């Protein structure tokens, strides 16, 4: 009964596995970008910066205010004066429109306009940098899961070989052709390989959970990834990579816009040395009425007032505060300029280092591929000789371990080469996303 239950469970598990759709790295990136909160916040920040680029924010447009007031007053007086009214009703309606417009503010409005545009550009590059970092993180987690899955296959293959070896040596021992010591050695090797499989299964599970978390999904969500790590061919020279990095790198673009913002801040500080001229205008309408039985005729008064004016202001002395602010802003601009030079220098260094690392890792992949072929052929030869009794069990185990190490080294080399290529894409601003 237990046997049939195991078979049913195996069939159901196999059916579910085949029913799952294999996820490509592009699919993982798309899912992650849709659900990541950090990216959504960065998009909202960029939208705010874009809204701030209007002329109203910079101070080009006037402000217009409207106010209205309506009051009714009921009064009663008692006295012997001829001017007193026993009962009266007073109504007052007033409305006012005010206009204020800065005509000249030391070019502050023009500087503010350019500053907000630079901030908007900087926010766009910051958004791109955030998305690029997330794409790199998702890709790294995805290919790590592929790597760990491949390593699990290597461990399982080594376990199968050890199991076959134990089965054969046990049979030979029963027939008198092998010693008990050889059986025990085969059992030890099998146990070691079984432990390696269990440990690698744990690593696969950890990698799967890490990927799911980055995708904004439950850690236990099943994931099927590709079986191989493809390493793209780099068709660009170092000079071309440096040129692309100078033109597209997000961190460099952020530093450039930061320099522009700092220069605009210095301009804003300098604008305080100029006089300020503003225009104001207003129109007021008032309607007043007084109704009383003591008056032969109701009193009504209507007034219309129109006013315009210019205000010229200039700060003669404020404790040198404007000068201090201007000097500080110039220092900040120089700091931003030095920061830009530092980012440019570091970027060139990173591109050159990553390019050299990529070339080295490609050579390592080629060498490790050859090593796997050699180790596989050697294991086959040793296995044939072992069955003939011409080599020892220790030689067989050495050949088996050598193949596992060669396969592990190749998988790691391909993973490192793929990650290095991804780093080059990020440095050169070549990461694409929707």
Secondary structure, DSSP 8 states (H G I E B T S, - for coil): -HHHHHHHHHHHHHHHHHHS----HHHHHHHHHHH-HHHHHHHHHHHHHHHTTSHHHHT-S-EEEEEEEEEEEEEE---S-TT--SEEEEEEEEEEEEEEEEEESTTHHHHHHHHHHHHHHHHHHHHHHHHHHHHHHHHHHHHHHHHHHHHHHHHHHHHHHHHHHHHHHHHHHHTTSS-HHHHHHHHHHHHHHHHHHHHHHHHHHHHHHHHHHHTTS-TT------SS---------HHHHHHHHHHH-HHHHHHHHHHHHHHHHHHHHHGGGS-EEEEEEEEEEEEEEEEETTSSS-EEEEEEEEEEEEEEE----STTHHHHHHHHHHHHHHHHHHHHHHHHHHHHHHHHHHHHHHHHHHHHHHHHHHHHHHHHHHHHHHHHHHHHTSS-HHHHHHHHHHHHHHHHHHHHHHHHHHHHHHHHHHHTT-----
